[in-house]
Amino acid sequence: MSTLEILRWLHVVGATVLLGAGVGIAFFMLMAHRTGNPLLIAHVASTVVIADFVFTATAVIAQPITGYFLARMEGWSLNDGWLLLSISLYVLTGLFWLPVVFLQIRMRDLAREAARTDTTLATKYFELFWLWFLCGIPAFSAVMVIVWLMLAKPAIPL
């Protein structure tokens, strides 16, 4: 494999991990939330927090690095419209993802406390859940658009 092929492969794998981990994490958090069971929510949220740090954070770091070198090797300007839009959407996604990580940690802690004390989930948990859910909509949408931009590379005038 050439260096270009390896970079392309790493970049595609990174995009797949970002999309897959994001969808998986959202699905499992939503399913746990729907049970209303603090013990189950605490367990799933604990796993989700770990998954976010192991998979998502790794891909978040790798994507701009592989993307930069891939663009250089392909001869694309970072000012190309499709690439600039991809980078902007990537930053936007990050602005929604970072708070989500902290929301997941706080939701996990609230669920642990409810499980430990054998009480129902605090009102604060539900407020955080809806904020978490709403942050996921633009982040997921942006990632979907980024994947399309990477594949289509449309001519977008600046």
PyMOL commands that set and color helices and strands:
alter all, ss='L'
color gray80, all
select helices_A, chain A and resi 3-35+38-74+81-117+123-152
alter helices_A, ss='H'
color red, helices_A
deselect
rebuild
show_as cartoon
